[in-house]
């Protein structure tokens, strides 16, 4: 039993294997938060946690309840206007303009398992993993408006999933001005906010800041989760590291505008809010209407951030990612984009694919430029028919030839976009998002389709389905290369325009849902100018994502390291590209590029026909090695060891460990070599302290506790040992750790 209920005292204790989450119904009928943290014993009441005392100059709930002062209380899903002046979790506006509500507890429903949400990506429990779902039922009697707070417990992953549902059972139309997914009030502010920020080509860099009085937040107003801020964040004690200490993790199963906010009030309570960004949001609730918020995934551990990442990742793989792909090994692919850009024909593509097959690559992906008359980025988006100048025999013929080589075939789409130079725009100019009477703002010479329209979605389902069926596609790379400006829906009423951003992402989800249901064996990879929509909403439909357009190995170390805090390595598309790198101009060894890309879904982003015989032999060795260890690289437990965001960032190391701890692979990267360094050691993680291991097939045997606690001595690199054309900079060293049976 994961959820314990004291019906007499209306107290709810939600237990996972290692955590407890406790709240109760307060005298005013609202919910009060009592505790979230390390698991504790179930009791009928927690009077110690519910103790309060009266403060001066603070509003009370009633004259006869002077010590019930909402501003002093930790709450579960707070409103505004009844004595709590902190930012609320929700706000409802009545027809008369009032924004004061009184939601009172009416009951609960407890069920085993977890059902999927209808129109939003969500967690699920298809295999009876002992999950339970609690729904707390509240009602505003004046409006006859229902509020359901939903809690699902995934006990073995130490995860709680929260969301809210608003149901208008009354006769009056109301408007949601604010509807966040989850609130957590913590009793003190002694935490650091850890966020993952950046921009195009340097996504998800770790930033750690102590909480302070007032509001700290990360957010997006791009109608996408964005490369600038990621919806995953952590709240950690100042002393917490990857290996030790208390830390909370929060992630939103949503791909649109979001808000992650922490408010430290005058009494040193820390209020955490997670959900749809209230800016540029409102939702009309006519009588009979329902609004469902996205789900927020919350987890806690007192064993450090590696443990937090592992338990949240385990939850995603078991309860979020499509079971069809959750544990399926991902193919090694080659993408032609950095090899050809728009300049290709069938012969050039086939030569790359043919050579790739000899090097052990398993799938060819044809990127941008195969449709319309697209010779640059100014035309043809929306015209999803074959460019016969480039592919005179059609796409099906090319796919058949590549399939006959023994390769799978993938194709690039950017479904949400439109070019003004396109047949689609000539036929449907009203499908382009624009504000009446205002200039439209291009991004990458392109514009955005109105995904709130059913006719747009029907068109895209039709044209993409035709290509999928005719070409027998194995994989789709779904790109999204610009964010929305001049946000306006020409089919929405004036008082619904603030619904546009949410309706847009619901339209994207609908398109994904229809295609993935119709073609369940097609592997979708999400892309948004690289990592601009790297979020759990996308992962529900597309189980992997292009982590960044930046393929430079040195920058990818930071990007993949930061991403690993919130997402498993099987979600990260990681490619080896040519040098000098297109994004940074940096020249790194081919082996280093592979050693970084191994720790994800390996691919190549270059012209293999132009590589030297020696380089081709290296690629063949790399693909052979990766196939031998692919399951470990993609699905092993990931441990961060040395961070690029600490000290001088010159050394980075990480490791993957098998579930039974019999195999592990670690890698140590050094950006610049250093003269006369101190002794170097690498401290491995996650091994069995009592088992014996060998390193790289050597004869010496080490106990796991020695490798973890004393570390492995690492020889320094000496210039005189390097070849004439080699450099000791940008070096990498792989360590294969195998248990001795």
Secondary structure, DSSP 4 states (H G I P E B T S, - for coil): --EEEETTTTEEEEE-SSEEEEEEE-TTSSEEEEEEEE-----S--HHHH-----TT---SBTTBTT--GGGS-BSS--SSSS--SPPSEEEE-TTS-----EEEEEEEEEES-PPPSSS-----SS--S-EEEEEEEEETTTTEEEEEEEEEEGGGTEEEEEEEEEE-SSS-EEEEEEEEEEEEES----EEEEEEEETTEEEEEEEEE--SEEEEEE--SSS--SSB-S-EEEE-TT--SSSB-EEEEEES-SSSEEEEEEE-TT--EEEEEEE-STT--EEE-TT-EEEPPPEEEEEESB-HHHHHHHHHHHHHHHTS-TTTTTSPPPPEEE-HHHHTT---HHHHHHHHHHHHHTT--EEEE-S-SBTT-SSTTB-TT--SB-TTT-TTHHHHHHHHHHHTT-EEEEEE-TTEE-SBSHHHHH-GGGB---TTS----BTTBEEB-TT-HHHHHHHHHHHHHHHHHHT-SEEEE-------S---TTS-GGGGGGHHHHHHHHHHHHHHHHHHHTTTSEEEE-BTTBTT-SHHHHHHSSEEE--S---HHHHHHHHHHHTTTS-GGGEEEEEE-SS-TTT-----HHHHHHHHTSSEEEEES-GGGS-HHHHHHHHHHHHHHHHHHHHHHHSEEEEEE-TTSTTS-EEEEEEE-TTSSEEEEEEEESS--TTPPPEEE---S--TTSEEEETT-S--EEHHIIIII-EEEPPP-GGGS-TT--SSSEEEEEEEEE--
